[in-house]
Amino acid sequence: MKKTPALAPAADFDMQALDNQFCFALYSASLALTKTYKPLLEKIGLTYPQYLVMLVLWKQDNILVKDIGEALFLDSGTLTPLLKRLESAGIIVRTRDQQDERQVRITLTPQGKNLKKAAKEIPAQILCASGQTKDTLISLRTQLSEIRDELTEHNEESSS
């Protein structure tokens, strides 16, 4: 496990104050972002978790549930009810994989494919609502992905 230098806080910096917590800044920003997405996604009939699934499927259709779960960091217990609702709405079709019937394959319906056009402007609307530049958000996304990867690695090392 790699060593990270300990933080040396300034004498007047309260490490336990809520407003000084990185986790709270990330959590509250996530809540605000999800709230911003909500009315945009309601217009096309999706929830935020469904939108994430659709982003995966618009990139690669006809994939296994486990592949969607890996892309979104979700387990099948969380993903299955979400996929059932998308299927009930006529957006996807779930079928058993022909090579391994234990696996479920997800395919977009024509309606699901058409939703991509309806969602086309959402990223630009989120960019605008954020008040940030595209470059700033790209940089922030990269940093957050690196933090996620480091934390994931730490958790895997801690559990072994």
Phi and psi in degrees as a GROMACS rama.xvg file:
@    title "Ramachandran Plot"
@    xaxis  label "Phi"
@    yaxis  label "Psi"
@TYPE xy
-77.9917  147.714  LYS-2
-88.9083  137.377  LYS-3
-116.395  138.02  THR-4
-63.96  141.606  PRO-5
-69.8528  147.89  ALA-6
-69.9856  138.036  LEU-7
-112.398  86.1407  ALA-8
-69.3403  150.954  PRO-9
-62.9646  153.294  ALA-10
-56.3648  -32.9431  ALA-11
-97.0406  10.3331  ASP-12
-95.508  113.421  PHE-13
-86.0156  104.612  ASP-14
-63.8377  -19.2336  MET-15
-102.008  3.57821  GLN-16
-72.0859  136.702  ALA-17
-52.5228  -46.7924  LEU-18
-67.89  -13.6832  ASP-19
-96.4824  -0.180664  ASN-20
-83.96  124.335  GLN-21
-59.8292  -41.8999  PHE-22
-60.4711  -38.8919  CYS-23
-71.305  -38.9581  PHE-24
-60.7513  -42.7948  ALA-25
-67.7183  -45.2738  LEU-26
-61.3598  -49.3074  TYR-27
-69.5034  -33.401  SER-28
-66.1144  -38.8322  ALA-29
-63.5704  -42.3762  SER-30
-61.1541  -44.895  LEU-31
-64.023  -39.1523  ALA-32
-66.6288  -45.0205  LEU-33
-61.769  -39.5607  THR-34
-64.255  -34.9184  LYS-35
-69.622  -37.8019  THR-36
-67.712  -34.2829  TYR-37
-49.0426  -56.1093  LYS-38
-66.7727  -30.9335  PRO-39
-67.1266  -41.2436  LEU-40
-76.8853  -31.4405  LEU-41
-59.3716  -34.4675  GLU-42
-61.4329  -28.1504  LYS-43
-108.747  7.85146  ILE-44
78.5937  27.7978  GLY-45
-123.217  152.038  LEU-46
-91.7473  169.027  THR-47
-60.5488  -48.171  TYR-48
-60.7102  -36.9712  PRO-49
-64.7793  -39.4651  GLN-50
-59.7849  -41.8057  TYR-51
-61.8651  -42.5737  LEU-52
-60.9071  -43.4416  VAL-53
-64.0803  -36.8788  MET-54
-59.7843  -40.4912  LEU-55
-63.9988  -46.5933  VAL-56
-70.6397  -32.561  LEU-57
-68.4484  -26.3444  TRP-58
-79.2555  -41.7819  LYS-59
-145.944  107.827  GLN-60
-81.2862  163.588  ASP-61
61.1792  58.3255  ASN-62
-125.285  165.789  ILE-63
-77.9571  151.557  LEU-64
-55.2818  -41.4008  VAL-65
-62.0493  -32.4629  LYS-66
-71.1376  -36.991  ASP-67
-64.8788  -44.8566  ILE-68
-58.7848  -42.859  GLY-69
-64.6303  -41.6309  GLU-70
-64.611  -34.2508  ALA-71
-102.904  1.04428  LEU-72
59.5118  40.6668  PHE-73
-120.638  146.249  LEU-74
-88.0281  165.917  ASP-75
-65.0896  -28.487  SER-76
-64.2892  -31.1429  GLY-77
-83.6424  -38.5032  THR-78
-75.7664  -38.8735  LEU-79
-56.6964  -49.204  THR-80
-62.9934  -35.5674  PRO-81
-63.224  -44.1233  LEU-82
-67.8515  -35.482  LEU-83
-62.5429  -40.2251  LYS-84
-66.6578  -39.7397  ARG-85
-64.5872  -36.9089  LEU-86
-68.1362  -43.0924  GLU-87
-60.1959  -31.6987  SER-88
-81.3084  -3.2779  ALA-89
79.5287  21.0104  GLY-90
-94.9679  -31.447  ILE-91
-134.641  167.326  ILE-92
-126.674  133.085  VAL-93
-105.143  127.427  ARG-94
-136.793  154.006  THR-95
-70.0895  139.152  ARG-96
-68.2642  136.299  ASP-97
-69.7888  -31.4314  GLN-98
-79.065  -32.5246  GLN-99
-144.617  99.9391  ASP-100
-66.2941  -9.27948  GLU-101
-74.4168  -20.5207  ARG-102
-93.7024  146.543  GLN-103
-111.47  131.721  VAL-104
-103.633  139.03  ARG-105
-112.888  129.188  ILE-106
-128.989  138.536  THR-107
-73.8056  141.556  LEU-108
-84.8274  170.054  THR-109
-54.9612  -38.8269  PRO-110
-61.7552  -41.4179  GLN-111
-65.0018  -38.912  GLY-112
-66.6232  -38.2422  LYS-113
-68.5414  -25.4989  ASN-114
-61.2018  -27.0525  LEU-115
-58.8247  -41.4728  LYS-116
-64.5966  -41.4436  LYS-117
-65.3074  -28.546  ALA-118
-92.9736  0.870551  ALA-119
-55.2599  -39.6096  LYS-120
-86.2443  -6.64567  GLU-121
-60.1545  -47.2914  ILE-122
-58.216  -40.0896  PRO-123
-66.4555  -36.838  ALA-124
-66.399  -38.3175  GLN-125
-67.784  -42.384  ILE-126
-56.7318  -48.6611  LEU-127
-61.2002  -46.4014  CYS-128
-64.079  -28.8035  ALA-129
-72.0105  -22.695  SER-130
72.2862  13.5039  GLY-131
-109.967  165.23  GLN-132
-83.9363  161.352  THR-133
-58.8175  -43.609  LYS-134
-62.9125  -39.1396  ASP-135
-62.7308  -45.4478  THR-136
-67.9883  -35.7389  LEU-137
-63.7636  -43.8891  ILE-138
-63.8232  -44.3997  SER-139
-63.0247  -43.2653  LEU-140
-59.8161  -42.8489  ARG-141
-61.461  -45.3661  THR-142
-62.6265  -43.1603  GLN-143
-65.3489  -38.3454  LEU-144
-63.3961  -40.3663  SER-145
-64.611  -42.7492  GLU-146
-62.2784  -45.5086  ILE-147
-57.8609  -45.5955  ARG-148
-63.9038  -41.4182  ASP-149
-63.3222  -44.7836  GLU-150
-65.1384  -39.9086  LEU-151
-61.3459  -45.7024  THR-152
-61.9377  -43.9768  GLU-153
-59.2783  -45.5454  HIS-154
-64.6701  -38.0959  ASN-155
-66.5915  -40.8292  GLU-156
-67.7082  -37.5595  GLU-157
-68.3722  -31.2985  SER-158
-88.0223  -6.63787  SER-159
